[in-house]
Amino acid sequence: MSGLVLGSASQARRKILADAGLKFEVMTPLIDEDQLKEDLRARHYPVSELALELAKAKALSVSQSLADQLIIGADQILVHDGRQCDKPADLDAARQMLMKLRGDTHELICAVCVARQNNILWSYEARARLTMRDFSDRFLDHYLMIAGEGICASVGAYQIESLGAHLFSDIQGDYFTILGLPLLPLLSFLRQYPEYEVPFAQK
C-alpha cells in the first residue's frame, strides 16, 4: 500500500486527488456515520463542528489498521436555516430538499484532516455560501429526470461540476470545497513530506 490513503468512499474526493496527480490507496472507514452524527447531536455539538468531528473519526478509523501511512479523512455538511441537511435517500427526497433550498442561500462546511498512527496530525475547515435561483417546478422535474439517482450521493442533491451549476445564481467559496475536499490546503500540508513535494512526478 502506498504512503497515502484516502479514508473515504467518495468518488468525488477520489477524483480530486487523482486529478491532482497524487498516488494513493482508498480504504472505507469502518464507522456508522449516522449513529456518530446522532451521538454528536446528543452531546450538543454545534452543527458547525460536525464536519470536522466526522472527518477526524473517519481518518482515525482507517489509521487504526495501518502502520505508518498518512490517512486523509474528510466530511461535508450542508446547513440551511441553522439546520443540517443530510444526503437524500432517493429522488423524491432530493426533490423535497431542492424545493426547500431554491430561492435561498445555504452553507457548505467542509473539513479535511490527516492522521497517522491513530493521531490527528493536521486538520482544516472551509466554508462556501451558495444561493439557488428560484427555478420553476418544470425546471426541477427536468433536472431530476436528466441528473438521475447520482445526485443522491451529493449532500445538497446537486453536482456543481455538472448539471447542478444550472441551479445557482451565486456562489461564494472555493470550488474544491464545494466538491467535498479543500484541496489546496491539503496539498500545502503534504508538501512538508518530500515524496509529495512534486506529486505529479510519480506518474
C-alpha positions as CSV (number, residue, x, y, z in Angstrom):
1,M,0.0,0.0,0.0
2,S,1.2,3.5,-0.8
3,G,2.1,6.0,1.8
4,L,-1.1,8.0,1.3
5,V,-4.6,6.6,1.9
6,L,-8.0,8.3,1.3
7,G,-10.3,7.2,4.1
8,S,-13.5,7.8,2.2
9,A,-15.8,6.0,-0.3
10,S,-16.5,9.3,-2.1
11,Q,-15.9,9.1,-5.8
12,A,-15.7,12.9,-6.0
13,R,-12.9,13.0,-3.5
14,R,-11.1,10.2,-5.2
15,K,-11.3,12.1,-8.5
16,I,-10.0,15.3,-6.9
17,L,-6.9,13.6,-5.6
18,A,-6.3,11.6,-8.8
19,D,-6.6,14.7,-11.0
20,A,-4.0,16.4,-8.8
21,G,-1.5,13.6,-9.5
22,L,-1.4,12.1,-6.1
23,K,-0.6,8.4,-5.7
24,F,-2.9,7.0,-3.1
25,E,-5.0,4.0,-2.0
26,V,-8.6,4.0,-0.8
27,M,-10.0,2.4,2.3
28,T,-13.5,2.9,3.6
29,P,-13.8,3.8,7.3
30,L,-15.5,1.2,9.5
31,I,-17.8,3.6,11.3
32,D,-21.5,4.1,11.5
33,E,-21.7,7.6,10.3
34,D,-25.4,8.1,11.0
35,Q,-25.0,6.8,14.6
36,L,-22.0,9.0,15.1
37,K,-24.0,12.0,14.0
38,E,-26.7,11.2,16.4
39,D,-24.2,10.8,19.2
40,L,-22.6,14.1,18.5
41,R,-26.0,15.8,18.4
42,A,-26.9,14.2,21.7
43,R,-23.8,15.7,23.1
44,H,-25.0,19.1,21.8
45,Y,-22.1,19.5,19.3
46,P,-22.8,22.7,17.3
47,V,-23.8,22.0,13.7
48,S,-20.8,24.0,12.6
49,E,-18.4,21.5,14.2
50,L,-19.9,18.2,12.9
51,A,-18.0,18.1,9.7
52,L,-14.6,18.3,11.5
53,E,-15.5,15.7,14.0
54,L,-16.7,13.3,11.4
55,A,-13.6,13.8,9.3
56,K,-11.4,13.0,12.3
57,A,-13.4,9.9,13.1
58,K,-13.1,8.6,9.5
59,A,-9.3,9.2,9.4
60,L,-8.7,7.6,12.8
61,S,-10.9,4.6,11.9
62,V,-8.6,3.8,9.0
63,S,-5.4,4.8,10.8
64,Q,-6.0,2.1,13.5
65,S,-5.5,-0.7,10.9
66,L,-2.5,0.8,9.1
67,A,1.1,1.2,10.4
68,D,2.7,4.3,9.1
69,Q,0.5,5.7,6.2
70,L,-0.9,9.2,6.1
71,I,-4.7,8.9,6.2
72,I,-6.9,11.6,4.7
73,G,-10.3,12.0,6.3
74,A,-13.0,14.4,5.0
75,D,-16.6,15.3,5.5
76,Q,-19.0,17.9,4.3
77,I,-22.3,19.1,5.8
78,L,-25.0,21.4,4.4
79,V,-26.5,23.9,6.7
80,H,-29.8,25.7,5.8
81,D,-31.7,27.9,8.3
82,G,-29.4,26.7,11.1
83,R,-30.2,23.0,10.4
84,Q,-28.1,20.3,8.9
85,C,-29.4,18.6,5.8
86,D,-28.3,15.0,5.1
87,K,-27.9,13.3,1.7
88,P,-31.3,12.5,0.2
89,A,-32.2,8.8,0.3
90,D,-33.9,8.9,-3.2
91,L,-35.1,11.2,-5.9
92,D,-38.3,12.0,-4.0
93,A,-36.2,13.2,-1.1
94,A,-33.9,15.1,-3.4
95,R,-37.0,16.9,-4.8
96,Q,-38.1,17.9,-1.4
97,M,-34.6,19.1,-0.5
98,L,-34.2,21.2,-3.6
99,M,-37.7,22.8,-3.1
100,K,-36.6,23.9,0.3
101,L,-33.2,25.3,-0.9
102,R,-34.4,27.1,-4.0
103,G,-34.5,30.9,-3.9
104,D,-32.4,30.8,-0.7
105,T,-28.8,30.7,0.5
106,H,-27.2,27.7,2.3
107,E,-23.8,27.0,3.6
108,L,-21.4,24.1,2.9
109,I,-19.0,23.3,5.7
110,C,-16.2,21.0,4.6
111,A,-13.5,19.6,6.8
112,V,-10.3,17.6,6.0
113,C,-7.7,16.1,8.2
114,V,-4.7,13.8,8.1
115,A,-4.0,11.1,10.6
116,R,-1.1,8.7,11.2
117,Q,-0.7,6.0,13.9
118,N,-4.1,6.9,15.4
119,N,-3.1,10.6,15.8
120,I,-4.5,13.6,14.0
121,L,-1.5,15.5,12.5
122,W,-3.5,18.3,10.8
123,S,-7.0,19.5,10.2
124,Y,-8.7,22.2,8.2
125,E,-12.2,23.6,7.7
126,A,-13.5,25.6,4.9
127,R,-17.0,27.1,4.1
128,A,-18.8,28.1,1.0
129,R,-22.1,30.0,0.6
130,L,-24.4,29.1,-2.3
131,T,-27.5,30.8,-3.4
132,M,-30.0,28.8,-5.5
133,R,-32.1,30.7,-8.0
134,D,-35.9,30.5,-7.8
135,F,-36.3,27.9,-10.5
136,S,-39.7,26.6,-11.6
137,D,-41.2,23.2,-10.8
138,R,-40.9,22.4,-14.5
139,F,-37.2,23.0,-14.4
140,L,-36.9,20.9,-11.3
141,D,-38.7,18.0,-12.9
142,H,-36.5,18.1,-15.9
143,Y,-33.3,18.4,-13.8
144,L,-34.2,15.4,-11.7
145,M,-35.1,13.4,-14.8
146,I,-31.8,14.1,-16.5
147,A,-29.5,14.1,-13.5
148,G,-30.9,10.8,-12.1
149,E,-30.1,8.9,-8.9
150,G,-26.5,10.0,-8.9
151,I,-27.3,13.3,-7.3
152,C,-28.3,11.4,-4.1
153,A,-24.6,11.0,-3.5
154,S,-24.4,14.8,-3.0
155,V,-25.3,16.3,0.3
156,G,-27.3,19.0,-1.5
157,A,-28.8,16.8,-4.3
158,Y,-26.7,18.7,-6.8
159,Q,-23.3,18.3,-8.5
160,I,-21.9,21.7,-9.1
161,E,-19.3,20.4,-11.6
162,S,-22.0,19.3,-14.0
163,L,-25.8,19.9,-14.4
164,G,-26.1,21.3,-10.8
165,A,-24.5,24.6,-12.0
166,H,-27.8,25.5,-13.5
167,L,-29.4,25.6,-10.0
168,F,-27.4,28.6,-8.8
169,S,-27.5,32.3,-9.1
170,D,-24.4,33.0,-6.9
171,I,-21.6,31.0,-5.3
172,Q,-19.1,32.3,-2.8
173,G,-16.3,29.9,-1.9
174,D,-13.6,27.6,-3.1
175,Y,-14.5,25.2,-5.9
176,F,-12.8,22.2,-4.3
177,T,-14.6,22.9,-1.0
178,I,-17.9,22.7,-2.8
179,L,-16.9,19.4,-4.3
180,G,-16.1,18.0,-0.9
181,L,-12.3,18.3,-0.3
182,P,-10.4,21.6,0.3
183,L,-7.5,20.5,-1.9
184,L,-5.1,23.5,-1.8
185,P,-4.7,23.5,2.0
186,L,-4.3,19.7,1.9
187,L,-1.6,19.9,-0.8
188,S,0.2,22.6,1.3
189,F,0.3,20.3,4.3
190,L,1.5,17.3,2.2
191,R,4.5,19.3,0.8
192,Q,6.3,19.0,4.1
193,Y,6.8,15.4,3.1
194,P,9.5,15.0,0.4
195,E,7.6,12.4,-1.6
196,Y,4.6,14.9,-2.0
197,E,6.6,18.0,-2.9
198,V,6.2,17.2,-6.6
199,P,3.4,14.6,-6.5
200,F,2.7,14.5,-10.2
201,A,6.2,13.3,-10.9
202,Q,5.1,9.9,-9.8
203,K,3.0,9.3,-12.9
